[in-house]
């Protein structure tokens, strides 16, 4: 859920915190890896392969 879609102020605050922590985690991983993480469809494929060696497309077949 996006920050602007949260129905209450408490929800918006929670969404901001989650967004902020996700960005921090991504920066940490990118620093350890030495390069930026893939975004969009490339990222889905990268994450799918990292879990079990198969790509997302291979899993659906």
Phi, psi and omega per residue, in radians:
X1 nan 2.367 3.119
X2 -1.334 2.771 -3.123
X3 -1.027 -0.765 -3.098
X4 -1.243 -0.286 -3.122
X5 -1.573 -0.196 -3.121
X6 -1.154 2.324 -3.056
X7 -1.306 -0.411 -3.101
X8 -2.155 2.861 3.108
X9 -1.149 -0.629 3.101
X10 -1.113 -0.682 3.090
X11 -1.143 -0.721 3.115
X12 -1.112 -0.698 3.130
X13 -1.134 -0.721 3.103
X14 -1.117 -0.716 3.126
X15 -1.129 -0.693 3.096
X16 -1.082 -0.772 -3.139
X17 -1.100 -0.742 3.119
X18 -1.116 -0.755 3.125
X19 -1.072 -0.767 -3.115
X20 -1.143 -0.742 -3.133
X21 -1.223 -0.611 3.098
X22 -1.140 -0.707 3.102
X23 -1.122 -0.715 3.139
X24 -1.131 -0.737 3.121
X25 -1.110 -0.728 3.128
X26 -1.100 -0.755 3.110
X27 -1.073 -0.706 3.137
X28 -1.100 -0.814 -3.136
X29 -1.122 -0.733 3.120
X30 -1.101 -0.671 3.127
X31 -1.152 -0.731 3.124
X32 -1.175 -0.674 -3.101
X33 -1.291 -0.555 -3.140
X34 1.603 0.053 3.089
X35 -2.671 2.871 3.123
X36 -1.179 2.609 3.052
X37 -1.354 2.610 3.085
X38 -1.138 2.620 3.124
X39 -2.028 2.771 3.063
X40 1.158 -2.430 -3.085
X41 -1.069 -0.621 3.105
X42 -1.067 -0.651 -3.129
X43 -1.195 -0.715 3.113
X44 -1.036 -0.797 -3.140
X45 -1.100 -0.752 -3.139
X46 -1.090 -0.773 -3.124
X47 -1.175 -0.701 3.135
X48 -1.104 -0.740 3.140
X49 -1.178 -0.648 -3.075
X50 -1.190 -0.448 -3.099
X51 -1.342 -0.701 -3.094
X52 -2.540 0.147 3.106
X53 1.524 -0.175 3.115
X54 -1.776 2.577 3.079
X55 -1.396 2.875 -3.140
X56 -1.037 -0.720 3.127
X57 -1.118 -0.659 3.128
X58 -1.159 -0.603 -3.122
X59 -1.207 -0.511 -3.098
X60 -1.401 -0.278 -3.108
X61 -1.497 nan nan
